[in-house]
Amino acid sequence: MLATLISGVTVSLSILALGSLMSLNSAIINTIAPVSVQKELFKLEDWYYQREISVDEFTRRLEESNKNSNSIFNNLKSTIIFTFTPFFLFNLRYNSFNFENKKIFKLNNLISLIDLIIQLKLLFDPNLNKSRKILIFACLSKYLYKIIFNLTFNKIHYGLNKSVQTTYIADRLTTEEMDNIDNENQKEFDTQQERIKEIKELNKSIKDLKDSNNNNTNNNNLIDIVTLNIKLILKKTIPPYEVIKIKFKRFIRETILCFKYDYSKTLIKNSKILYIITTLSWPILGEFFANKFLKNFKKLSEFLNQYIVNTPDQQTFAKNLIGCFAVSILKDFINLFITIQQVKAFKNLDIATDIIVN
């Protein structure tokens, strides 16, 4: 009896959870994609989208459609679509390729690579409808966005972290890499000191020639002064070759680190609940941004009409997706601002600590 009761409660809770997910997902999909676009995306029967249909009529049509094997598949497909939309959104935010582990081709990276290849193949499929191509392009944009993020925002976050958490950066490097960095830094310092010495000697030589020229009207001195001034300008403006080589190696090393680790999360600790809330509200914010800033953007509309979309609803869908990515970029700027404030606070704390100690 107790087992029956527990199983009944479990089934009821599962159905309730499934129903809640489907309701939430339906709201998310309706926010970002007009009905005509949903039909092209999911290829479901028209009566799925009749909002005025009664529950009895919906049930009757569902029972009738279940007699057809294709309709059964459509019903299963609709359940999957309207249940797993949040997981699709989480996947868009998740960095699929993970290089933190030296085993680069582990399972999730292999799956991401296969997914990327399939999406690229579908993107160039002439038989694929426009709405699906727009969605695939948005999914592919995730990878492009991540590359741009790592080369811009993440590099800035790396520099900010390095200024206040040098040990944190050092912990992610091997002993050999740390030794190489120390040697590079010392070599760069020595080279720059040598360059400073050369500049001082040139300044002295120019001064001596000018003093000599005041007492002698020989043109050779004037030519020497011009030649030395050109050398001085070149010495001041062009770094030594060794310094250029060291800086290039440092740039490559830091870029690789930025592709391996997300430094934007080290000073800002986001809770899992906040992550879920922001992910689920992402389409709503994207649609709001599109309505406020992109709806009357004529140049964008002309571009979309000429190269990407065929109908006004497809244009709305594309603009909503662009709005979602715009919201992501705005989020990155906000995170960067908060990180900068955190770094300033850390530095002020260090200064205050030094004053107290001294």
RAFEN-V417779 format. One record per helix or strand. SS is the DSSP state (2 for helix, 1 for strand). FROM is the first residue (numbers start at 1). TO is the last residue. If there is no record, write none. Layout:
{{SS & FROM & TO} {SS & FROM & TO}}
This chain:
{{2 & 2 & 32} {2 & 35 & 42} {2 & 46 & 49} {2 & 55 & 65} {2 & 69 & 81} {2 & 85 & 93} {2 & 107 & 123} {2 & 130 & 151} {2 & 153 & 164} {2 & 166 & 171} {2 & 175 & 215} {2 & 219 & 237} {2 & 241 & 260} {2 & 263 & 265} {2 & 272 & 294} {2 & 298 & 307} {2 & 312 & 357}}
